[in-house]
Structure formats: C-alpha cells, structure tokens
C-alpha cells in the first residue's frame, strides 16, 4: 500500500510503530492495515460505529470516523491477559487517537481473542 510504513519489532512493548501520517485512505482502512501488520490476524473486522453516536460529544459534528468496533483474532494473543491484549492494540493504534476536533478517534471497542477462544465462541 503506497504511503504506508510500519515496523513490527515487538507487540505490546511500546516498540510497535504507528502509521505514518502520509498514509492514504480512511480511518477504517488505516486501522485494518495497522492491525494486520502488527498481529497477522486470522479474523479481523473493523466497523465504523460513528453513526450510532450522532449528537454525542465525541461524534465530531456528524463527520464520522470517531467510533469503532474491532474483532481481532490472532495467535499473537496466546498467553496474554485481556489487559495486555488491549494495551498492545492501543499501542499499535496510538497515532489514531487524539482530540476529536483535530480528527482523532474518540472511542474503540475491542474484542480480542486467540483462534481457540474464537472457535469456542463461534461454534
């Protein structure tokens, strides 16, 4: 993907690089690219939930791209606590957060599983 540069020296250790400001595309595309590079997911679903939050203080005046839900299933989560998984994802996506007025993401709902956990839940 043109304009994208990522480094993946470690997951959840503060070394995972965020997206370059030069990257093209909308936020859902950037989230997908970043999480794919960082976690090599078996399943990844990114949903823009911004429309459900219209009128909310973090809704950025109806522009969208402020509220997201992510389902991420990755072998990378094996042996990690729920908190460690969440921290790893937040570290990877740190460049997307910030003041809503400046275009930053306001809310991120995470469902983070190993492939076995996902299989047990999905049937």
FIGU-294838 format. One record per atom (N, C-alpha, C, CB): residue in one letter; x, y, z. Coordinates in pm, whole numbers, padded with zeros to 5 digits, always signed. Glycine has a CB too. Layout:
N
AXYZ ...
***
This chain:
123
X+00085-00118+00000 X+00000+00000+00000 X+00089+00123+00000 X-00097+00001+00123 X+00079+00209-00100 X+00163+00328-00110 X+00144+00420+00009 X+00133+00403-00238 X+00254+00476+00056 X+00248+00572+00164 X+00242+00509+00303 X+00131+00658+00146 X+00245+00378+00312 X+00236+00310+00442 X+00374+00264+00483 X+00138+00191+00436 X+00413+00294+00605 X+00535+00235+00657 X+00509+00192+00800 X+00654+00333+00649 X+00542+00069+00829 X+00524+00013+00961 X+00648-00066+00999 X+00398-00076+00967 X+00678-00069+01125 X+00783-00158+01176 X+00718-00244+01281 X+00906-00078+01233 X+00761-00367+01292 X+00700-00458+01387 X+00805-00528+01473 X+00616-00562+01314 X+00886-00450+01549 X+00986-00514+01631 X+00929-00588+01751 X+01084-00413+01677 X+00811-00552+01796 X+00753-00619+01912 X+00608-00583+01927 X+00829-00584+02039 X+00533-00666+01996 X+00391-00640+02017 X+00370-00605+02163 X+00304-00762+01976 X+00309-00492+02189 X+00272-00455+02324 X+00388-00411+02410 X+00204-00568+02390 X+00505-00390+02351 X+00620-00350+02431 X+00658-00204+02408 X+00738-00439+02401 X+00570-00132+02342 X+00595+00009+02317 X+00680+00035+02195 X+00660+00070+02436 X+00727-00071+02127 X+00812-00053+02012 X+00736-00059+01880 X+00919-00157+02012 X+00613-00109+01881 X+00538-00122+01756 X+00510+00015+01700 X+00406-00199+01777 X+00551+00038+01578 X+00532+00168+01515 X+00387+00190+01477 X+00620+00181+01391 X+00348+00315+01476 X+00214+00353+01432 X+00220+00391+01286 X+00157+00470+01518 X+00107+00417+01229 X+00101+00456+01089 X+00167+00591+01068 X-00043+00460+01041 X+00227+00603+00953 X+00283+00733+00914 X+00168+00825+00878 X+00382+00719+00794 X+00187+00952+00903 X+00083+01049+00870 X+00058+01054+00720 X+00122+01188+00921 X+00153+01005+00641 X+00140+01008+00496 X+00042+00905+00442 X+00273+00987+00432 X-00002+00810+00521 X-00083+00700+00468 X-00214+00749+00409 X-00110+00598+00577 X-00249+00692+00295 X-00372+00726+00226 X-00489+00645+00283 X-00358+00702+00073 X-00614+00691+00257 X-00732+00612+00292 X-00803+00663+00415 X-00693+00471+00313 X-00918+00600+00442 X-00996+00641+00558 X-00947+00570+00684 X-01145+00613+00536 X-01003+00606+00797 X-00954+00551+00924 X-00974+00400+00932 X-01025+00619+01040 X-01087+00348+00886 X-01108+00203+00892 X-01000+00129+00813 X-01248+00167+00837 X-00961+00184+00697 X-00854+00124+00618 X-00721+00129+00693 X-00840+00195+00484 X-00694+00242+00758 X-00569+00254+00834 X-00567+00159+00951 X-00549+00398+00883 X-00679+00148+01023 X-00688+00055+01136 X-00664-00088+01087 X-00825+00066+01207 X-00730-00124+00978 X-00714-00258+00922 X-00569-00285+00884 X-00805-00275+00799 X-00506-00192+00815 X-00366-00209+00773 X-00273-00221+00894 X-00322-00092+00685 X-00293-00136+00993 X-00206-00137+01111 X-00220-00268+01188 X-00239-00019+01201 X-00344-00310+01213 X-00365-00432+01291 X-00320-00557+01215 X-00512-00445+01328 X-00336-00556+01084 X-00289-00668+01002 X-00138-00679+01011 X-00334-00652+00856 X-00068-00567+00999 X+00078-00567+01006 X+00129-00607+01144 X+00132-00430+00968 X+00060-00562+01248 X+00107-00586+01384 X+00072-00723+01439 X+00052-00482+01475 X-00042-00780+01397 X-00092-00901+01462 X-00118-01020+01370 X-00217-00869+01533 X-00101-01006+01240 X-00127-01114+01144 X-00255-01190+01181 X-00007-01212+01139 X-00369-01122+01179 X-00493-01181+01230 X-00549-01295+01145 X-00596-01075+01241 X-00611-01390+01215 X-00689-01495+01148 X-00825-01438+01109 X-00705-01620+01239 X-00877-01350+01193 X-01004-01280+01168 X-00985-01135+01210 X-01125-01347+01246 X-01030-01044+01125 X-01026-00901+01159 X-01149-00835+01099 X-00895-00834+01106 X-01229-00775+01187 X-01346-00698+01144 X-01336-00560+01208 X-01481-00770+01182 X-01342-00459+01126 X-01338-00321+01175 X-01467-00254+01131 X-01212-00243+01120 X-01544-00205+01227 X-01672-00140+01197 X-01670+00004+01246 X-01789-00218+01261 X-01711+00094+01159 X-01726+00235+01196 X-01865+00252+01258 X-01708+00330+01070 X-01868+00273+01388 X-01993+00287+01463 X-02032+00433+01483 X-01980+00219+01598 X-01966+00524+01415 X-01986+00668+01438 X-02130+00712+01422 X-01899+00746+01344 X-02201+00657+01324 X-02339+00698+01300 X-02430+00671+01420 X-02394+00627+01179 X-02394+00570+01500 X-02473+00536+01619 X-02451+00635+01734 X-02439+00395+01665 X-02355+00724+01717 X-02320+00818+01823 X-02345+00963+01782 X-02175+00800+01863 X-02426+00984+01681 X-02457+01120+01636 X-02512+01201+01753 X-02560+01118+01519 X-02464+01321+01768 X-02507+01408+01877 X-02424+01392+02003 X-02650+01381+01909 X-02347+01286+02012 X-02257+01262+02126 X-02140+01359+02116 X-02207+01113+02128 X-02086+01398+02229 X-01978+01497+02231 X-01859+01453+02147 X-01934+01523+02374 X-01835+01323+02134 X-01721+01276+02057 X-01753+01244+01913 X-01664+01156+02120 X-01870+01284+01866 X-01914+01245+01732 X-01864+01336+01621 X-02063+01241+01728 X-01791+01439+01650 X-01727+01528+01554 X-01826+01587+01454 X-01619+01454+01479 X-01939+01630+01503 X-02036+01700+01420 X-02090+01620+01304 X-01976+01824+01369 X-02101+01490+01320 X-02158+01406+01216 X-02062+01367+01105 X-02273+01473+01158 X-01935+01406+01115 X-01837+01375+01011 X-01804+01226+01011 X-01709+01457+01032 X-01812+01162+01125 X-01783+01019+01135 X-01637+00990+01161 X-01825+00950+01009 X-01602+00863+01151 X-01467+00813+01174 X-01415+00846+01314 X-01373+00871+01071 X-01505+00840+01413 X-01465+00869+01551 X-01486+00751+01645 X-01542+00987+01602 X-01579+00661+01613 X-01614+00549+01699 X-01602+00418+01620 X-01759+00565+01755 X-01525+00323+01672 X-01502+00197+01601 X-01515+00078+01693 X-01363+00197+01537 X-01555-00034+01632 X-01555-00165+01698 X-01461-00255+01619 X-01701-00227+01707 X-01382-00334+01691 X-01286-00423+01627 X-01298-00562+01686 X-01142-00370+01643 X-01309-00661+01599 X-01294-00801+01636 X-01162-00845+01576 X-01416-00891+01585 X-01069-00886+01661 X-00936-00926+01616 X-00903-01062+01678 X-00829-00820+01655 X-00881-01160+01593 X-00845-01296+01636 X-00703-01320+01588 X-00946-01405+01579 X-00612-01344+01682 X-00472-01359+01645 X-00400-01455+01737 X-00403-01224+01646 X-00310-01530+01678 X-00220-01617+01753 X-00131-01535+01846 X-00133-01702+01657 X-00108-01409+01810 X-00023-01320+01890 X-00075-01302+02032 X-00013-01185+01823 X-00204-01325+02054 X-00263-01303+02186 X-00245-01422+02281 X-00410-01274+02172 X-00191-01532+02231 X-00171-01650+02315 X-00082-01614+02434 X-00107-01767+02234 X-00128-01647+02552 X-00052-01622+02675 X-00061-01480+02728 X+00090-01655+02651 X-00135-01394+02659 X-00151-01255+02704 X-00283-01239+02779 X-00145-01157+02583 X-00281-01159+02885 X-00405-01127+02957 X-00490-01035+02870 X-00375-01061+03094 X-00616-01020+02910 X-00705-00929+02837 X-00650-00786+02838 X-00846-00931+02898 X-00595-00745+02951 X-00539-00610+02961 X-00418-00596+02870 X-00500-00578+03107 X-00331-00696+02866 X-00212-00690+02781 X-00251-00686+02633 X-00120-00811+02809 X-00353-00760+02595 X-00401-00758+02457 X-00450-00618+02420 X-00515-00861+02436 X-00531-00561+02508 X-00585-00428+02484 X-00473-00325+02474 X-00683-00390+02594 X-00376-00334+02563 X-00263-00240+02559 X-00186-00253+02429 X-00169-00265+02679 X-00166-00375+02382 X-00093-00398+02257 X-00166-00333+02139 X-00075-00549+02231 X-00297-00349+02135 X-00375-00289+02026 X-00375-00137+02037 X-00520-00342+02028 X-00392-00084+02157 X-00389+00061+02175 X-00252+00118+02137 X-00424+00099+02320 X-00145+00047+02168 X-00012+00091+02130 X+00001+00095+01978 X+00096-00002+02191 X-00047-00009+01912 X-00040-00013+01765 X-00120+00100+01701 X-00091-00149+01714 X-00232+00137+01763 X-00321+00239+01706 X-00305+00377+01769 X-00463+00195+01720 X-00201+00398+01845 X-00184+00524+01918 X-00194+00647+01829 X-00051+00524+01989 X-00146+00638+01707 X-00150+00753+01616 X-00288+00792+01571 X-00067+00724+01497 X-00387+00705+01593 X-00525+00735+01552 X-00602+00812+01659 X-00598+00606+01520 X-00556+00806+01783 X-00626+00876+01891 X-00583+01022+01895 X-00598+00808+02026 X-00659+01102+01965 X-00628+01243+01979 X-00756+01322+01992 X-00544+01293+01861 X-00741+01452+01993 X-00858+01539+02005 X-00950+01519+01886 X-00814+01687+02017 X-01078+01501+01913 X-01177+01482+01807 X-01176+01603+01714 X-01319+01460+01866 X-01160+01722+01770 X-01158+01843+01690 X-01045+01841+01588 X-01145+01965+01780 X-00939+01769+01619 X-00824+01759+01529 X-00832+01635+01442 X-00694+01759+01609 X-00946+01564+01448 X-00964+01446+01364 X-00927+01315+01431 X-00884+01460+01242 X-00905+01317+01561 X-00867+01195+01632 X-00983+01101+01658 X-00802+01231+01762 X-00950+00974+01675 X-01051+00873+01709 X-01092+00894+01854 X-00997+00727+01686 X-01221+00883+01882 X-01275+00908+02015 X-01297+00779+02095 X-01405+00983+02003 X-01344+00673+02029 X-01380+00552+02102 X-01345+00428+02021 X-01530+00552+02137 X-01299+00324+02093 X-01260+00198+02031 X-01307+00083+02119 X-01106+00193+02008 X-01400+00003+02067 X-01450-00115+02139 X-01375-00235+02083 X-01607-00132+02124 X-01310-00312+02170 X-01226-00422+02126 X-01278-00557+02172 X-01086-00403+02177 X-01277-00654+02080 X-01297-00794+02111 X-01172-00863+02059 X-01430-00853+02045 X-01089-00914+02151 X-00958-00968+02118 X-00948-01111+02165 X-00845-00882+02181 X-00925-01204+02071 X-00926-01347+02103 X-00813-01421+02035 X-01059-01409+02063 X-00778-01537+02093 X-00692-01632+02023 X-00782-01712+01928 X-00615-01726+02124 X-00724-01782+01831 X-00808-01864+01742 X-00892-01967+01818 X-00719-01934+01640 X-00837-02027+01922 X-00912-02126+02000 X-01029-02063+02074 X-00821-02196+02099 X-01007-01948+02132 X-01116-01876+02201 X-01226-01840+02102 X-01063-01749+02271 X-01188-01797+01985 X-01286-01759+01884 X-01366-01881+01836 X-01215-01691+01764 X-01296-01992+01813 X-01363-02114+01769 X-01463-02162+01873 X-01261-02223+01740 X-01427-02153+02001 X-01516-02198+02109 X-01642-02112+02117 X-01441-02195+02244 X-01629-01984+02089 X-01742-01892+02096 X-01826-01898+01969 X-01693-01749+02118 X-01759-01911+01854 X-01827-01909+01725 X-01894-02041+01691 X-01730-01874+01618 X-01858-02146+01763 X-01921-02276+01743 X-01858-02350+01634 X-02064-02263+01715 
***
